Amino acid sequence: MGKTIEVILLEDVAELGRSGDACRVRAGYARNFLFPQKLAVVMTAGTKRLIEKKRAEAVVRLAQEKEAAQELLRKLEALTVTCAVKTNADGRLFGSVSAADVLAKLAATGVELAKKQLVMYEALKALGEHEVTLHLHPEVRGKLRVNVVAEKVATDAAAE
């Protein structure tokens, strides 16, 4: 059996552990993969103290981020985003409402979200009210109401 060393992970590593975890790995794996990628450091008394300090700071930071995400979710759940799109005479949409369109409407109301926080598996292709999933934090998820309405066109009024 080869030599193993104890390392502290600096980032999450699949099949090995989460950031801050101590684990035993083969020396070659650590030397050839973990260390060059800056995914881990050798466990010493100094690095152990440093990681504990970072972990404590991370717990406080994550709690603050979660609280901010919950506050944003309360604000977004009370909000309905309305997107006006062009339709034909039958009420069918020309095109669709994408995540970028919803994010632009949110930005116009003063709410900035990252694209990955708004989960739309496909664009909205029908008139009416739809719900879009929000992933604001690993522990904070919710729904945003998006209302797709027909755009008022001046030519419709002239035709009547």
C-alpha positions in Angstrom: 0.0 0.0 0.0 1.3 3.5 -0.9 2.0 6.3 1.4 -1.0 8.5 2.5 -1.0 12.0 3.8 -3.6 14.0 5.6 -4.8 17.2 3.8 -7.3 19.9 4.4 -9.6 20.7 1.4 -9.7 24.3 0.4 -12.6 23.8 -2.0 -15.3 21.1 -2.5 -13.9 18.1 -4.3 -16.2 15.5 -5.8 -16.0 12.0 -4.1 -13.6 13.4 -1.5 -15.3 16.1 0.7 -16.3 19.7 1.2 -14.2 22.7 1.8 -12.5 22.6 5.2 -12.8 18.8 5.6 -9.7 16.9 6.7 -9.1 13.6 4.8 -6.4 11.1 4.0 -5.3 10.7 0.4 -2.5 9.0 -1.5 0.6 11.2 -1.7 0.7 11.1 -5.5 -2.9 12.2 -5.8 -2.2 15.2 -3.5 1.1 16.1 -5.1 -0.1 15.7 -8.7 -3.7 16.9 -8.5 -4.9 18.5 -5.3 -1.9 20.8 -4.6 -1.4 22.2 -8.2 -5.1 22.9 -8.5 -5.0 24.6 -5.1 -7.8 22.3 -3.9 -6.0 21.2 -0.7 -3.0 21.9 1.7 -1.0 19.6 3.9 -2.5 19.4 7.4 -0.3 21.0 10.0 -1.1 22.7 13.3 -1.0 26.1 11.6 -3.1 25.2 8.7 -5.6 23.5 10.9 -6.0 26.7 13.0 -6.3 28.8 9.8 -9.0 26.5 8.4 -11.0 26.6 11.6 -10.8 30.4 11.6 -12.0 30.5 7.9 -14.8 28.0 8.7 -16.0 30.2 11.5 -16.0 33.2 9.2 -17.8 31.2 6.5 -20.5 30.2 8.9 -21.2 33.9 9.8 -21.0 34.9 6.1 -23.4 32.1 5.0 -25.9 33.1 7.7 -25.8 36.7 6.5 -26.2 35.6 2.9 -29.1 33.4 3.8 -30.9 36.2 5.7 -30.4 38.5 2.7 -31.7 35.9 0.4 -34.8 35.3 2.6 -35.4 39.1 2.6 -35.1 39.2 -1.2 -37.4 36.2 -1.6 -40.1 38.0 0.5 -39.8 41.0 -1.7 -39.9 38.9 -5.0 -42.9 36.7 -3.9 -45.0 39.9 -3.4 -44.0 41.0 -6.9 -45.5 40.1 -10.2 -43.4 40.7 -13.3 -45.5 41.6 -16.4 -44.0 41.0 -19.9 -45.9 42.4 -22.9 -45.2 40.5 -26.1 -46.5 40.7 -29.6 -49.3 38.3 -30.5 -51.3 37.5 -33.6 -55.1 37.8 -34.0 -55.6 34.4 -32.3 -53.6 35.4 -29.2 -50.5 33.3 -30.0 -47.2 34.7 -29.2 -44.6 35.8 -31.8 -41.5 34.4 -30.1 -41.4 33.7 -26.3 -40.4 35.2 -23.0 -37.0 34.0 -21.9 -35.1 34.2 -18.6 -33.2 37.2 -20.0 -36.5 39.0 -20.6 -37.6 38.3 -17.0 -34.3 39.4 -15.6 -34.5 42.7 -17.6 -38.0 43.4 -16.2 -36.7 42.7 -12.7 -33.7 45.0 -13.3 -36.1 47.8 -14.3 -37.9 47.4 -11.0 -34.5 47.7 -9.2 -34.0 44.0 -8.4 -30.7 42.5 -9.7 -30.5 38.7 -10.0 -27.9 36.5 -11.5 -29.1 34.3 -14.4 -28.4 31.1 -12.4 -30.8 32.3 -9.7 -33.7 32.3 -12.1 -34.6 28.7 -13.1 -36.6 28.5 -16.4 -36.2 25.2 -18.2 -37.9 26.6 -21.2 -39.1 29.9 -22.4 -42.7 31.0 -21.7 -44.7 30.6 -24.9 -48.3 31.3 -23.8 -50.3 34.2 -22.5 -51.3 34.2 -18.8 -49.7 33.9 -15.4 -46.7 31.6 -14.9 -44.5 30.7 -12.0 -40.8 30.7 -12.3 -38.5 29.0 -9.7 -35.9 31.1 -7.8 -32.8 29.6 -6.3 -31.4 32.5 -4.3 -29.3 30.5 -1.8 -28.8 26.7 -1.3 -31.4 26.8 1.4 -33.7 29.6 0.1 -36.0 28.8 -2.9 -39.2 30.2 -4.0 -41.5 31.2 -6.9 -41.8 34.4 -8.9 -45.0 35.2 -10.7 -44.6 36.2 -14.4 -47.6 37.6 -16.2 -47.4 37.4 -20.0 -49.8 39.8 -21.7 -50.5 40.8 -25.3 -48.8 44.0 -26.3 -51.1 46.9 -27.2 -50.5 47.8 -30.8 -51.6 51.2 -32.3 -52.5 49.5 -35.6 -55.2 47.5 -33.8 -57.0 50.7 -32.8 -56.7 52.1 -36.3 -58.2 48.9 -37.9 -61.4 49.2 -35.8 
